[in-house]
């Protein structure tokens, strides 16, 4: 498609193109009914959408996170061991975890969901339960998810429809009758018929896990900047369900958080219990050996130097035992991390036992574990997101194992150093008598074991106190409340959006039609596509024209703007071929339907009004309709004359218009091109020149057949007709091609049926600047003029929307 170009400036003129915004507004207003239609359609769509789309409600609540410690923990300086890295983000994963959401659903009456069936959609009745259903037998591991449809029939009977396996079951049951559906057996104890409710209800049985996706999809959380407040929002189509489930989530999260905070102390207590059971046996055995030695050796006390050596030895042995205890805990922690398989969180009270870096790695591991559990709610275990989290967990495990290895080596070096000091002290025993030396060894073993056991008991007591002193890390600030105001769809917003969309769509449609337009509408477009001059513009006749019985409209309505435009063309033609006393005018077009015959008739009629002798020749031997216009017979015509079957007088007919004669085309010959190329045709034109001032030839379209080519070459003036809104862009290039191909300098263009449609008019204005502009003649199409009704009476017809005009 060729774009509409900018009209060429006359020679010697400088042009400046400026956008005319007023014209743009006129273009838009010219198709105001398009905009009204798109707005109406958009509003109708908005109405249907509001009617069909279920309302969505939202409710909110808030949590405050804090590391509050009880008075007991403050008094005993108990460390809060449950600490997550990036706490606010980590806690969001905890809240979305499957355990928390599932436990929250269990707080509600989730077992049966009821729906009221409507014409368009169903409505959930929660929290109302219209039917009293008692489950007699149900497989808790494989809950029947069949949907049941209930319709009341009488005060004690109802129709129940459902799919039982592959077949649909519809059966009338009595109230209280046992109903079996696969592995499910239940009873309906009431009937809605007595309540005057004849609606159709649907219900189905649920497991807690069935609601996890619904809850998780409507749950959103946002952090308040510079605070430790987390805002939670639950969106759902049922406002009561949204409020109830959000409150249940808050309660279950706080409970879950408290349980997780006690896991560390519980694991520490269990680990110390295991060590204490083993140590108690060691203390008991060393105590018995010490007592037996004292009795057998009859030793009550030892000397001062021996006492000092014994005290040093006890201190070193105690330190060695603590180091060994630390190594045991490191080994236990490593086994838990490596063999955990990403299932449970790892929590130990590591204060004073291991390097703080291990605690940080454990925290990172637990955070990633929570993140993985959150991802598994949405994604499969084999998905990219879950695999990426597992890679991060493996990296943390690797770092943890590497750190544990370093800690174990550090512990080993410390034990070796203690052993060296212990060995040095034991070497001093050589100066002590044997009995006293054995006494010291037994006494030190006994006292060291007692101190280690006491140390374990102290740690166990601290862990028990810590467990008792744990408080939740978050408190509920605001609970969710029922909100019956929908957040979407909002009628005002929907209609406003539809209105704006309709306006923009209508305006966009207008400019899209302009952009996609393949037709010629005005002379500026023709001027941008060809250098062939335009000698005139014939206005569109205001009423419909009968294609099979055209009237000579320029004479019928001589005061119309249409007739004036034809007379303007007549005036311009009089300046063409001034050296010819009798002018032969060939009128053609690219294809049929562009108005060449219509132009021929009206142009000939206006020429006859100025006392010119005119004859029209219907030279379209294939498809001529001019005989209908002049109401003559087509049995004798040009084809008969050219083939030598009749004389010129017999094919020349006078018309109702004075000074205007007509030669019809005649029957369709088998060789129209050969007839028009013949010498007889040339002789005919020469003979007619002696009788008429103007010989107007209505030829065949040059874009379809070559019949008109010989006539074009024989004519003094060639007129190529382009019809506004019908002729495509390619039509404008045809006359220039003919001019170059046959070396014609006498071809001109007439724009036919011009309607001055604002939609396809130019939205820019051209300013001409030249000193000689006053002497330059430029053809006017009278598009900008207004005329009084006395002169152009009946030219404009009242449109349907102009009902107020008289």
Secondary structure, DSSP 8 states (H G I E B T S, - for coil): ----------TT-EEEEEE-HHHHHHHHHHTHHHHHHHHHHHHHHHHHHHHHS--BEEEEEEEEE-----HHHHHHT-------SSHHHHHHHHHTSHHHHHHHHHTS--SEEEEEE-SS-EEE-TT---S-EEEEE--TTS-----EEEEEEETTEEEEEEEETTEEEEEEEETT-EEEETTEEEEE---GGGGT---EEEEEE--GGGGHHHHHHHEEEEE-TTSSEEEEEEEES-HHHHHHHHHHHHHHHHHHHHHHHHHHHHHHHHHHHHHHHHHHHHHHHHHHHHHHHHHHHT-----HHHHHHHHHHHHHHHHHHHHHHHHHHHHHHHHHHHT-TT-S------TTTS-HHHHHHHHHHHHHHHHHHHHHHHS-TTSHHHHHHHHHHHHHHHHHHHHHHHHHHHHHHHHHHHHHHHHHHHHGGGGS-HHHHHHHHHHHHHHHHHHHHHHHHHHHHHHHHHHHH---SEEEEE------S-SBS-HHHHHHHHHHHHHHHHHHHHHHHHHH--B--SHHHHHHH--S-EEEEEE--SS---TTS---HHHHTTTSHHHHHHHHHHHHHTTSSTT-SSEEEEEEESSTTSSHHHHHHHHHHHHHTTT--EEEEE--SSS--HHHHHT--SSSSHHHHHTTSS-HHHHEEE-SSTTEEEE---S--S-HHHHHHSHHHHHHHHHHHTT-SEEEEE---TTT-STTHHHHHH-SEEEEEEETTTSBTTHHHHHHHHHHHHT-S-EEEEEEEE---GGGS-SEEEEEE-TTGGG-------TT----TTTSTT-S---TT-TT--
